[in-house]
Amino acid sequence: MTLKKIAKIVAVIAALCALAAAVYFAVKKLTGKEKPEYFDDNDFFECDNELEIIEVKDEEEAPAEEAPAEEAPAEEEKPAPKKKAKKAE
């Protein structure tokens, strides 16, 4: 293939992409923007906004049961073995 033939193919592909973009933006502009539809919450459920206040007497708090502490035998940690230093030659 010659350089002219490759250039023509690239130009055709670029032209098709530009044409597709032009059609996309034209359709998008012609359709216009949709306005959002807002709903009133009172249309869906009824709310009288009257709250009922209930007073509760303080209950005596029972002492929390303590879980028996489990004692694990202390394991002695062994020191890591020291690495021998390499001597530079």
PDB file as gemmi writes it, atoms N, CA and C in Angstrom:
CRYST1    1.000    1.000    1.000  90.00  90.00  90.00 P 1                      
ATOM      1  N   MET A   1       0.848  -1.177   0.000  1.00  0.00           N  
ATOM      2  CA  MET A   1       0.000   0.000   0.000  1.00  0.00           C  
ATOM      3  C   MET A   1       0.889   1.235   0.000  1.00  0.00           C  
ATOM      4  N   THR A   2       0.414   2.196  -0.703  1.00  0.00           N  
ATOM      5  CA  THR A   2       1.195   3.424  -0.773  1.00  0.00           C  
ATOM      6  C   THR A   2       0.749   4.378   0.322  1.00  0.00           C  
ATOM      7  N   LEU A   3       1.557   5.381   0.525  1.00  0.00           N  
ATOM      8  CA  LEU A   3       1.272   6.359   1.571  1.00  0.00           C  
ATOM      9  C   LEU A   3      -0.006   7.136   1.261  1.00  0.00           C  
ATOM     10  N   LYS A   4      -0.269   7.388  -0.009  1.00  0.00           N  
ATOM     11  CA  LYS A   4      -1.482   8.131  -0.390  1.00  0.00           C  
ATOM     12  C   LYS A   4      -2.738   7.315  -0.064  1.00  0.00           C  
ATOM     13  N   LYS A   5      -2.681   6.016  -0.304  1.00  0.00           N  
ATOM     14  CA  LYS A   5      -3.837   5.168  -0.051  1.00  0.00           C  
ATOM     15  C   LYS A   5      -4.129   5.100   1.456  1.00  0.00           C  
ATOM     16  N   ILE A   6      -3.081   5.005   2.293  1.00  0.00           N  
ATOM     17  CA  ILE A   6      -3.252   4.981   3.751  1.00  0.00           C  
ATOM     18  C   ILE A   6      -3.831   6.310   4.231  1.00  0.00           C  
ATOM     19  N   ALA A   7      -3.364   7.409   3.688  1.00  0.00           N  
ATOM     20  CA  ALA A   7      -3.854   8.736   4.075  1.00  0.00           C  
ATOM     21  C   ALA A   7      -5.335   8.882   3.723  1.00  0.00           C  
ATOM     22  N   LYS A   8      -5.761   8.351   2.595  1.00  0.00           N  
ATOM     23  CA  LYS A   8      -7.171   8.418   2.191  1.00  0.00           C  
ATOM     24  C   LYS A   8      -8.051   7.617   3.155  1.00  0.00           C  
ATOM     25  N   ILE A   9      -7.585   6.445   3.558  1.00  0.00           N  
ATOM     26  CA  ILE A   9      -8.356   5.605   4.480  1.00  0.00           C  
ATOM     27  C   ILE A   9      -8.517   6.305   5.833  1.00  0.00           C  
ATOM     28  N   VAL A  10      -7.434   6.899   6.332  1.00  0.00           N  
ATOM     29  CA  VAL A  10      -7.483   7.623   7.598  1.00  0.00           C  
ATOM     30  C   VAL A  10      -8.415   8.821   7.480  1.00  0.00           C  
ATOM     31  N   ALA A  11      -8.403   9.515   6.368  1.00  0.00           N  
ATOM     32  CA  ALA A  11      -9.261  10.678   6.166  1.00  0.00           C  
ATOM     33  C   ALA A  11     -10.733  10.263   6.121  1.00  0.00           C  
ATOM     34  N   VAL A  12     -11.040   9.126   5.503  1.00  0.00           N  
ATOM     35  CA  VAL A  12     -12.422   8.641   5.440  1.00  0.00           C  
ATOM     36  C   VAL A  12     -12.917   8.276   6.842  1.00  0.00           C  
ATOM     37  N   ILE A  13     -12.078   7.606   7.615  1.00  0.00           N  
ATOM     38  CA  ILE A  13     -12.468   7.238   8.985  1.00  0.00           C  
ATOM     39  C   ILE A  13     -12.706   8.497   9.823  1.00  0.00           C  
ATOM     40  N   ALA A  14     -11.847   9.501   9.719  1.00  0.00           N  
ATOM     41  CA  ALA A  14     -12.005  10.749  10.470  1.00  0.00           C  
ATOM     42  C   ALA A  14     -13.279  11.472  10.047  1.00  0.00           C  
ATOM     43  N   ALA A  15     -13.600  11.447   8.762  1.00  0.00           N  
ATOM     44  CA  ALA A  15     -14.806  12.102   8.264  1.00  0.00           C  
ATOM     45  C   ALA A  15     -16.056  11.400   8.805  1.00  0.00           C  
ATOM     46  N   LEU A  16     -16.040  10.072   8.853  1.00  0.00           N  
ATOM     47  CA  LEU A  16     -17.187   9.335   9.387  1.00  0.00           C  
ATOM     48  C   LEU A  16     -17.388   9.631  10.881  1.00  0.00           C  
ATOM     49  N   CYS A  17     -16.300   9.728  11.633  1.00  0.00           N  
ATOM     50  CA  CYS A  17     -16.403  10.061  13.063  1.00  0.00           C  
ATOM     51  C   CYS A  17     -16.957  11.471  13.253  1.00  0.00           C  
ATOM     52  N   ALA A  18     -16.513  12.410  12.442  1.00  0.00           N  
ATOM     53  CA  ALA A  18     -17.006  13.785  12.537  1.00  0.00           C  
ATOM     54  C   ALA A  18     -18.484  13.851  12.178  1.00  0.00           C  
ATOM     55  N   LEU A  19     -18.903  13.093  11.175  1.00  0.00           N  
ATOM     56  CA  LEU A  19     -20.309  13.061  10.781  1.00  0.00           C  
ATOM     57  C   LEU A  19     -21.179  12.470  11.886  1.00  0.00           C  
ATOM     58  N   ALA A  20     -20.711  11.416  12.521  1.00  0.00           N  
ATOM     59  CA  ALA A  20     -21.461  10.800  13.613  1.00  0.00           C  
ATOM     60  C   ALA A  20     -21.571  11.763  14.791  1.00  0.00           C  
ATOM     61  N   ALA A  21     -20.520  12.486  15.105  1.00  0.00           N  
ATOM     62  CA  ALA A  21     -20.557  13.456  16.205  1.00  0.00           C  
ATOM     63  C   ALA A  21     -21.524  14.593  15.895  1.00  0.00           C  
ATOM     64  N   ALA A  22     -21.551  15.049  14.642  1.00  0.00           N  
ATOM     65  CA  ALA A  22     -22.456  16.130  14.247  1.00  0.00           C  
ATOM     66  C   ALA A  22     -23.913  15.690  14.377  1.00  0.00           C  
ATOM     67  N   VAL A  23     -24.212  14.471  13.974  1.00  0.00           N  
ATOM     68  CA  VAL A  23     -25.575  13.955  14.090  1.00  0.00           C  
ATOM     69  C   VAL A  23     -25.959  13.817  15.561  1.00  0.00           C  
ATOM     70  N   TYR A  24     -25.056  13.350  16.393  1.00  0.00           N  
ATOM     71  CA  TYR A  24     -25.327  13.181  17.824  1.00  0.00           C  
ATOM     72  C   TYR A  24     -25.661  14.524  18.471  1.00  0.00           C  
ATOM     73  N   PHE A  25     -24.841  15.541  18.226  1.00  0.00           N  
ATOM     74  CA  PHE A  25     -25.090  16.842  18.843  1.00  0.00           C  
ATOM     75  C   PHE A  25     -26.354  17.501  18.294  1.00  0.00           C  
ATOM     76  N   ALA A  26     -26.674  17.292  17.007  1.00  0.00           N  
ATOM     77  CA  ALA A  26     -27.894  17.865  16.437  1.00  0.00           C  
ATOM     78  C   ALA A  26     -29.131  17.242  17.078  1.00  0.00           C  
ATOM     79  N   VAL A  27     -29.128  15.939  17.229  1.00  0.00           N  
ATOM     80  CA  VAL A  27     -30.271  15.261  17.850  1.00  0.00           C  
ATOM     81  C   VAL A  27     -30.401  15.676  19.308  1.00  0.00           C  
ATOM     82  N   LYS A  28     -29.288  15.792  20.002  1.00  0.00           N  
ATOM     83  CA  LYS A  28     -29.312  16.175  21.404  1.00  0.00           C  
ATOM     84  C   LYS A  28     -29.850  17.592  21.578  1.00  0.00           C  
ATOM     85  N   LYS A  29     -29.493  18.498  20.687  1.00  0.00           N  
ATOM     86  CA  LYS A  29     -29.950  19.888  20.786  1.00  0.00           C  
ATOM     87  C   LYS A  29     -31.425  20.000  20.416  1.00  0.00           C  
ATOM     88  N   LEU A  30     -31.877  19.229  19.453  1.00  0.00           N  
ATOM     89  CA  LEU A  30     -33.271  19.319  19.013  1.00  0.00           C  
ATOM     90  C   LEU A  30     -34.236  18.710  20.032  1.00  0.00           C  
ATOM     91  N   THR A  31     -33.794  17.702  20.742  1.00  0.00           N  
ATOM     92  CA  THR A  31     -34.697  17.079  21.709  1.00  0.00           C  
ATOM     93  C   THR A  31     -34.899  17.951  22.933  1.00  0.00           C  
ATOM     94  N   GLY A  32     -33.978  18.821  23.264  1.00  0.00           N  
ATOM     95  CA  GLY A  32     -34.131  19.721  24.399  1.00  0.00           C  
ATOM     96  C   GLY A  32     -33.877  19.030  25.714  1.00  0.00           C  
ATOM     97  N   LYS A  33     -33.847  19.846  26.754  1.00  0.00           N  
ATOM     98  CA  LYS A  33     -33.598  19.300  28.083  1.00  0.00           C  
ATOM     99  C   LYS A  33     -34.920  18.939  28.733  1.00  0.00           C  
ATOM    100  N   GLU A  34     -34.906  17.850  29.478  1.00  0.00           N  
ATOM    101  CA  GLU A  34     -36.100  17.442  30.201  1.00  0.00           C  
ATOM    102  C   GLU A  34     -36.112  18.142  31.551  1.00  0.00           C  
ATOM    103  N   LYS A  35     -37.268  18.682  31.919  1.00  0.00           N  
ATOM    104  CA  LYS A  35     -37.383  19.317  33.222  1.00  0.00           C  
ATOM    105  C   LYS A  35     -37.671  18.239  34.256  1.00  0.00           C  
ATOM    106  N   PRO A  36     -36.992  18.297  35.397  1.00  0.00           N  
ATOM    107  CA  PRO A  36     -37.246  17.285  36.424  1.00  0.00           C  
ATOM    108  C   PRO A  36     -38.635  17.466  37.017  1.00  0.00           C  
ATOM    109  N   GLU A  37     -39.259  16.361  37.350  1.00  0.00           N  
ATOM    110  CA  GLU A  37     -40.596  16.393  37.915  1.00  0.00           C  
ATOM    111  C   GLU A  37     -40.473  16.225  39.427  1.00  0.00           C  
ATOM    112  N   TYR A  38     -40.972  17.224  40.147  1.00  0.00           N  
ATOM    113  CA  TYR A  38     -40.882  17.193  41.598  1.00  0.00           C  
ATOM    114  C   TYR A  38     -42.198  16.715  42.185  1.00  0.00           C  
ATOM    115  N   PHE A  39     -42.112  15.912  43.243  1.00  0.00           N  
ATOM    116  CA  PHE A  39     -43.298  15.398  43.901  1.00  0.00           C  
ATOM    117  C   PHE A  39     -43.351  15.929  45.326  1.00  0.00           C  
ATOM    118  N   ASP A  40     -44.553  16.140  45.808  1.00  0.00           N  
ATOM    119  CA  ASP A  40     -44.751  16.543  47.189  1.00  0.00           C  
ATOM    120  C   ASP A  40     -44.881  15.283  48.028  1.00  0.00           C  
ATOM    121  N   ASP A  41     -44.133  15.213  49.127  1.00  0.00           N  
ATOM    122  CA  ASP A  41     -44.165  14.017  49.966  1.00  0.00           C  
ATOM    123  C   ASP A  41     -45.548  13.755  50.539  1.00  0.00           C  
ATOM    124  N   ASN A  42     -46.321  14.790  50.747  1.00  0.00           N  
ATOM    125  CA  ASN A  42     -47.644  14.610  51.344  1.00  0.00           C  
ATOM    126  C   ASN A  42     -48.613  13.907  50.394  1.00  0.00           C  
ATOM    127  N   ASP A  43     -48.268  13.831  49.130  1.00  0.00           N  
ATOM    128  CA  ASP A  43     -49.122  13.122  48.172  1.00  0.00           C  
ATOM    129  C   ASP A  43     -49.031  11.609  48.371  1.00  0.00           C  
ATOM    130  N   PHE A  44     -47.946  11.138  48.943  1.00  0.00           N  
ATOM    131  CA  PHE A  44     -47.717   9.704  49.040  1.00  0.00           C  
ATOM    132  C   PHE A  44     -48.108   9.109  50.383  1.00  0.00           C  
ATOM    133  N   PHE A  45     -47.922   9.859  51.461  1.00  0.00           N  
ATOM    134  CA  PHE A  45     -48.284   9.329  52.772  1.00  0.00           C  
ATOM    135  C   PHE A  45     -48.796  10.482  53.631  1.00  0.00           C  
ATOM    136  N   GLU A  46     -49.566  10.117  54.590  1.00  0.00           N  
ATOM    137  CA  GLU A  46     -50.160  11.114  55.451  1.00  0.00           C  
ATOM    138  C   GLU A  46     -49.345  11.216  56.733  1.00  0.00           C  
ATOM    139  N   CYS A  47     -49.013  12.416  57.123  1.00  0.00           N  
ATOM    140  CA  CYS A  47     -48.216  12.625  58.320  1.00  0.00           C  
ATOM    141  C   CYS A  47     -48.830  13.778  59.093  1.00  0.00           C  
ATOM    142  N   ASP A  48     -49.199  13.531  60.344  1.00  0.00           N  
ATOM    143  CA  ASP A  48     -49.832  14.586  61.117  1.00  0.00           C  
ATOM    144  C   ASP A  48     -48.825  15.378  61.946  1.00  0.00           C  
ATOM    145  N   ASN A  49     -47.567  14.976  61.931  1.00  0.00           N  
ATOM    146  CA  ASN A  49     -46.482  15.662  62.618  1.00  0.00           C  
ATOM    147  C   ASN A  49     -46.735  15.832  64.117  1.00  0.00           C  
ATOM    148  N   GLU A  50     -47.559  15.007  64.717  1.00  0.00           N  
ATOM    149  CA  GLU A  50     -47.774  15.053  66.153  1.00  0.00           C  
ATOM    150  C   GLU A  50     -46.997  13.903  66.776  1.00  0.00           C  
ATOM    151  N   LEU A  51     -46.055  14.251  67.614  1.00  0.00           N  
ATOM    152  CA  LEU A  51     -45.222  13.248  68.242  1.00  0.00           C  
ATOM    153  C   LEU A  51     -45.733  12.973  69.644  1.00  0.00           C  
ATOM    154  N   GLU A  52     -45.740  11.739  70.032  1.00  0.00           N  
ATOM    155  CA  GLU A  52     -46.174  11.361  71.355  1.00  0.00           C  
ATOM    156  C   GLU A  52     -44.945  11.178  72.225  1.00  0.00           C  
ATOM    157  N   ILE A  53     -44.893  11.903  73.358  1.00  0.00           N  
ATOM    158  CA  ILE A  53     -43.745  11.837  74.247  1.00  0.00           C  
ATOM    159  C   ILE A  53     -44.084  10.906  75.396  1.00  0.00           C  
ATOM    160  N   ILE A  54     -43.258   9.929  75.603  1.00  0.00           N  
ATOM    161  CA  ILE A  54     -43.465   8.950  76.663  1.00  0.00           C  
ATOM    162  C   ILE A  54     -42.305   9.081  77.635  1.00  0.00           C  
ATOM    163  N   GLU A  55     -42.633   9.272  78.909  1.00  0.00           N  
ATOM    164  CA  GLU A  55     -41.588   9.370  79.918  1.00  0.00           C  
ATOM    165  C   GLU A  55     -41.355   7.984  80.516  1.00  0.00           C  
ATOM    166  N   VAL A  56     -40.100   7.634  80.672  1.00  0.00           N  
ATOM    167  CA  VAL A  56     -39.736   6.330  81.195  1.00  0.00           C  
ATOM    168  C   VAL A  56     -38.986   6.541  82.495  1.00  0.00           C  
ATOM    169  N   LYS A  57     -39.369   5.779  83.517  1.00  0.00           N  
ATOM    170  CA  LYS A  57     -38.674   5.876  84.796  1.00  0.00           C  
ATOM    171  C   LYS A  57     -37.299   5.239  84.652  1.00  0.00           C  
ATOM    172  N   ASP A  58     -36.349   5.797  85.389  1.00  0.00           N  
ATOM    173  CA  ASP A  58     -34.999   5.234  85.342  1.00  0.00           C  
ATOM    174  C   ASP A  58     -35.010   3.860  85.987  1.00  0.00           C  
ATOM    175  N   GLU A  59     -34.539   2.884  85.282  1.00  0.00           N  
ATOM    176  CA  GLU A  59     -34.469   1.529  85.801  1.00  0.00           C  
ATOM    177  C   GLU A  59     -33.138   1.347  86.503  1.00  0.00           C  
ATOM    178  N   GLU A  60     -33.186   0.597  87.593  1.00  0.00           N  
ATOM    179  CA  GLU A  60     -31.937   0.329  88.288  1.00  0.00           C  
ATOM    180  C   GLU A  60     -31.088  -0.586  87.415  1.00  0.00           C  
ATOM    181  N   GLU A  61     -29.877  -0.165  87.229  1.00  0.00           N  
ATOM    182  CA  GLU A  61     -28.992  -0.957  86.383  1.00  0.00           C  
ATOM    183  C   GLU A  61     -28.422  -2.103  87.199  1.00  0.00           C  
ATOM    184  N   ALA A  62     -28.587  -3.288  86.701  1.00  0.00           N  
ATOM    185  CA  ALA A  62     -28.043  -4.465  87.368  1.00  0.00           C  
ATOM    186  C   ALA A  62     -26.541  -4.484  87.130  1.00  0.00           C  
ATOM    187  N   PRO A  63     -25.770  -4.912  88.116  1.00  0.00           N  
ATOM    188  CA  PRO A  63     -24.315  -4.959  87.895  1.00  0.00           C  
ATOM    189  C   PRO A  63     -24.009  -5.928  86.753  1.00  0.00           C  
ATOM    190  N   ALA A  64     -23.158  -5.480  85.900  1.00  0.00           N  
ATOM    191  CA  ALA A  64     -22.805  -6.293  84.735  1.00  0.00           C  
ATOM    192  C   ALA A  64     -22.050  -7.525  85.183  1.00  0.00           C  
ATOM    193  N   GLU A  65     -22.403  -8.645  84.620  1.00  0.00           N  
ATOM    194  CA  GLU A  65     -21.707  -9.876  84.955  1.00  0.00           C  
ATOM    195  C   GLU A  65     -20.329  -9.850  84.324  1.00  0.00           C  
ATOM    196  N   GLU A  66     -19.350 -10.098  85.161  1.00  0.00           N  
ATOM    197  CA  GLU A  66     -17.991 -10.068  84.653  1.00  0.00           C  
ATOM    198  C   GLU A  66     -17.608 -11.463  84.173  1.00  0.00           C  
ATOM    199  N   ALA A  67     -17.055 -11.513  83.003  1.00  0.00           N  
ATOM    200  CA  ALA A  67     -16.604 -12.785  82.453  1.00  0.00           C  
ATOM    201  C   ALA A  67     -15.319 -13.173  83.167  1.00  0.00           C  
ATOM    202  N   PRO A  68     -15.165 -14.437  83.523  1.00  0.00           N  
ATOM    203  CA  PRO A  68     -13.925 -14.835  84.195  1.00  0.00           C  
ATOM    204  C   PRO A  68     -12.738 -14.621  83.266  1.00  0.00           C  
ATOM    205  N   ALA A  69     -11.738 -13.981  83.821  1.00  0.00           N  
ATOM    206  CA  ALA A  69     -10.555 -13.684  83.012  1.00  0.00           C  
ATOM    207  C   ALA A  69      -9.768 -14.966  82.801  1.00  0.00           C  
ATOM    208  N   GLU A  70      -9.493 -15.262  81.559  1.00  0.00           N  
ATOM    209  CA  GLU A  70      -8.718 -16.452  81.229  1.00  0.00           C  
ATOM    210  C   GLU A  70      -7.253 -16.079  81.219  1.00  0.00           C  
ATOM    211  N   GLU A  71      -6.493 -16.812  81.983  1.00  0.00           N  
ATOM    212  CA  GLU A  71      -5.080 -16.532  82.042  1.00  0.00           C  
ATOM    213  C   GLU A  71      -4.339 -17.473  81.105  1.00  0.00           C  
ATOM    214  N   ALA A  72      -3.652 -16.892  80.159  1.00  0.00           N  
ATOM    215  CA  ALA A  72      -2.867 -17.692  79.233  1.00  0.00           C  
ATOM    216  C   ALA A  72      -1.449 -17.767  79.770  1.00  0.00           C  
ATOM    217  N   PRO A  73      -0.822 -18.929  79.703  1.00  0.00           N  
ATOM    218  CA  PRO A  73       0.559 -19.020  80.190  1.00  0.00           C  
ATOM    219  C   PRO A  73       1.454 -18.126  79.337  1.00  0.00           C  
ATOM    220  N   ALA A  74       2.294 -17.393  80.022  1.00  0.00           N  
ATOM    221  CA  ALA A  74       3.183 -16.470  79.311  1.00  0.00           C  
ATOM    222  C   ALA A  74       4.223 -17.276  78.549  1.00  0.00           C  
ATOM    223  N   GLU A  75       4.291 -17.032  77.262  1.00  0.00           N  
ATOM    224  CA  GLU A  75       5.262 -17.729  76.430  1.00  0.00           C  
ATOM    225  C   GLU A  75       6.521 -16.883  76.345  1.00  0.00           C  
ATOM    226  N   GLU A  76       7.634 -17.527  76.517  1.00  0.00           N  
ATOM    227  CA  GLU A  76       8.885 -16.800  76.420  1.00  0.00           C  
ATOM    228  C   GLU A  76       9.241 -16.641  74.953  1.00  0.00           C  
ATOM    229  N   GLU A  77       9.615 -15.416  74.623  1.00  0.00           N  
ATOM    230  CA  GLU A  77      10.002 -15.152  73.236  1.00  0.00           C  
ATOM    231  C   GLU A  77      11.481 -15.473  73.085  1.00  0.00           C  
ATOM    232  N   LYS A  78      11.777 -16.236  72.078  1.00  0.00           N  
ATOM    233  CA  LYS A  78      13.168 -16.586  71.823  1.00  0.00           C  
ATOM    234  C   LYS A  78      13.777 -15.470  70.983  1.00  0.00           C  
ATOM    235  N   PRO A  79      14.969 -15.039  71.322  1.00  0.00           N  
ATOM    236  CA  PRO A  79      15.604 -13.992  70.511  1.00  0.00           C  
ATOM    237  C   PRO A  79      15.949 -14.543  69.132  1.00  0.00           C  
ATOM    238  N   ALA A  80      15.783 -13.699  68.139  1.00  0.00           N  
ATOM    239  CA  ALA A  80      16.072 -14.114  66.775  1.00  0.00           C  
ATOM    240  C   ALA A  80      17.570 -14.360  66.641  1.00  0.00           C  
ATOM    241  N   PRO A  81      17.939 -15.386  65.890  1.00  0.00           N  
ATOM    242  CA  PRO A  81      19.374 -15.650  65.729  1.00  0.00           C  
ATOM    243  C   PRO A  81      20.032 -14.510  64.957  1.00  0.00           C  
ATOM    244  N   LYS A  82      21.217 -14.132  65.402  1.00  0.00           N  
ATOM    245  CA  LYS A  82      21.928 -13.031  64.763  1.00  0.00           C  
ATOM    246  C   LYS A  82      22.574 -13.530  63.475  1.00  0.00           C  
ATOM    247  N   LYS A  83      22.492 -12.676  62.464  1.00  0.00           N  
ATOM    248  CA  LYS A  83      23.109 -13.045  61.190  1.00  0.00           C  
ATOM    249  C   LYS A  83      24.587 -12.687  61.224  1.00  0.00           C  
ATOM    250  N   LYS A  84      25.342 -13.505  60.618  1.00  0.00           N  
ATOM    251  CA  LYS A  84      26.777 -13.226  60.567  1.00  0.00           C  
ATOM    252  C   LYS A  84      27.036 -12.152  59.530  1.00  0.00           C  
ATOM    253  N   ALA A  85      27.883 -11.225  59.867  1.00  0.00           N  
ATOM    254  CA  ALA A  85      28.220 -10.130  58.955  1.00  0.00           C  
ATOM    255  C   ALA A  85      29.148 -10.656  57.860  1.00  0.00           C  
ATOM    256  N   LYS A  86      28.860 -10.228  56.642  1.00  0.00           N  
ATOM    257  CA  LYS A  86      29.715 -10.627  55.532  1.00  0.00           C  
ATOM    258  C   LYS A  86      30.963  -9.747  55.505  1.00  0.00           C  
ATOM    259  N   LYS A  87      32.037 -10.365  55.229  1.00  0.00           N  
ATOM    260  CA  LYS A  87      33.279  -9.615  55.166  1.00  0.00           C  
ATOM    261  C   LYS A  87      33.483  -9.134  53.735  1.00  0.00           C  
ATOM    262  N   ALA A  88      33.800  -7.854  53.618  1.00  0.00           N  
ATOM    263  CA  ALA A  88      34.072  -7.301  52.293  1.00  0.00           C  
ATOM    264  C   ALA A  88      35.471  -7.706  51.864  1.00  0.00           C  
ATOM    265  N   GLU A  89      35.592  -8.189  50.698  1.00  0.00           N  
ATOM    266  CA  GLU A  89      36.895  -8.627  50.216  1.00  0.00           C  
ATOM    267  C   GLU A  89      37.470  -7.628  49.274  1.00  0.00           C  
TER     268      GLU A  89                                                      
END                                                                             
